């Protein structure tokens, strides 16, 4: 069985594209510039393992061949661009491969025998390079491919070089073309090519078969009209989209139930499809793509090919290896990693897929997760209804005794469990957490005693633990001064369920002390009733004022690839720390109430501990980020009025872009967060002076 993947050689600059589209244009130009068309739309689709490669580099061709070979792909079928008067485009990678003999990987050619038009900006009627089908061009084309036919790597059937033609209907005399090719090949001592007519835009391959073509090959999604989703079935979120929707499962079922034909038809499969990068809002895109259906389609195509076919004719095609602009590719991307390649390998080997979890664009209301609950899953807290989704919160907490009880009680109304790493808390936080756990609240507390405040490392360890223990649908990373604000658990679930193919970004709603606070009120949420009326910048303008809620279907399968960055604002690659392009959408009516500064005592303790932690290690500097530098200067300068506290809060309004001074005119408005129940554990709290005494005592003992 030989599984071949169609291959696009567009990923390198050529003079023609420079002239038509701008200096340095390649397929990547469109791919990287694509924009999502609706909430949860996976665009742009960006590469992972191989990056934005340049096909002029031999190392790239080797890496592609290695990756394909490792996952069972037998060879590539390169699209070949030959026009009238012998003009070729995008031939450089093929010429390099031919001249160097590397990579040592089988290949064949597919003649893309159309005009070259302005398809990428929708003006397909404007011809940039014309095609011509006459006797002279037939001979010129055949002579141009003879050097490839003679290469030992070239794929053959019964000793004949395989040649796929994309649109046979464009030939005015198909029989004449076939005869000329056979004669010219014989004149050069080459066997007549084994001719395959692609079932692409042509209504029927009958003319080509009657005229001497040996076979056809399916070319999905072409021919899948029955998979088109009627406009009346489109979800409301697609308003403004003028393209075409195809349902992947319907397409798979259509191709798998086609009646047999009396001629040789090679089976082909395709993956997801979304050409937004080329067509914008008039794109054709697939909904309901799944690994399970892709694996089922490929495995069935292989089985149906193997049984009746002679050994030489056991070919199955995949569309495509690297059609990034069309959104169909086997190469790893930043969302799915190698999942499609791994499903391909399992289908070729006749094995069940190792995983069918796959983020997808769906229609209508997504179905809730079918994951079984873990056997050790604790009951939800009082007042929290365990819903259809499994939600887990994670947090690393230091000295937060003034707010930690409120943090646990309020957030447990939304999540099924809180995993907490308690780091060297000396102010009563540890005792409060122990009392809450004893009370029966659904929390697990891990004690950390290392000196460095390694928030990034610990948060990612908590994520790993949450995934392993609870198999959650969503994980919500939190700090001890953050409170989920979504109305109630049912409302939160409803909003998250609508984002089954993306993560969710939620803004900070920053509260700050005011002269109107009730100094006798112990509960910080009831005391600090004012918040800043500030519209946060968009995530692409400043990601540091948004926090992620993690969709585990996207994040969980790729722990070896990604990690959560400090502060839980972005997902980054583990090695390079570059931001990933896993999709994340903003969501109305979900926010995080944020209480970063609550009193002089808390501010002084935070800044003081931060200064101490800074010297412990390089990672210890995480505790005292740039937020606190102006506060340290204010405290050292003797500042003790409400302006200092408010200035500290304003550092969070547009972190890293606007200073506290630049946001001094932002008003505070009354918008209290509804606190549920009273705090009962304040007796455990130590003031800042007591904490520092305990810290000094521990240092002396050490």
Helices and strands as residue ranges (DSSP letters): E 2-7, H 15-21, H 27-33, H 58-70, E 75-82, G 84-86, E 88-89, H 92-100, E 106-111, E 116-118, G 119-121, E 123-129, H 135-149, E 156-157, E 160-165, G 168-170, H 174-187, E 194-199, H 206-210, E 215-218, G 225-227, G 231-233, G 236-238, E 244-247, H 248-256, E 265-270, H 276-279, G 280-282, E 284-287, H 291-308, G 311-313, E 315-319, E 322-323, G 324-326, E 328-329, H 339-348, E 391-397, H 404-411, E 417-423, H 429-439, E 443-448, H 455-470, E 474-478, E 482-485, H 489-497, E 503-510, H 524-527, E 530-532, G 543-545, E 546-551, H 552-555, G 556-558, E 562-564, G 566-568, E 571-573, E 584-594, H 600-614, G 619-623, G 626-628, H 629-636, H 642-650, E 668-670, G 682-684, H 688-701
